[in-house]
């Protein structure tokens, strides 16, 4: 079974803090993704990566950055957290080739910025 | 930009009955995939069913089936013999290409015992 894990289920941070969200997958997937999930908006793509050290902006990259130093690990960074970044953050991974584009999701991190 | 629209924010059904969740999408691709994902309360998002656009036959997975109308760009999910464990948020999803997925807003399904 594919396993995608995220470092925290719940996180509370103060405005202006630097926040790191970690994601690890154990299936040697090339692609990894960060989404945020807000009620009524579904999931929106923040960043994705199709290889180590490679990254692409998604639909809402402002205020976020990412890092992928190893194939299995993809980090989301909030350089200076703001209250409008309070949300559920989901990480996902998928095969680049030979698959059906299915993405496998982690359990999510519910981040509250106060 | 490609879009996916789920017009039913919430639905409910009696246990053992059948329910249909609606979805429409907009894409410029000729070949694409569509998915329904399920997110149970406080649990991980999982794939329920997938449909390849080039296949005319509707996909089925046990009690879950889809009605794929390519010309109308419609992709509904039917759940037969609803069970309490089917209670979840359901997302209709389109594969946009370049490895990206586009999600609908979600439909929260409640199962009444």
Interface residues (C-beta under 8 A of the other chain):
Chain A: X4 X31 X35 X40 X41 X42 X43 X44 X45 X48 X50 X58 X90 X92 X94 X96 X100 X101 X102 X103 X105 X106 X107 X108
Chain B: X4 X9 X33 X35 X43 X44 X45 X46 X47 X50 X52 X91 X95 X99 X100 X101 X103 X104 X105 X106
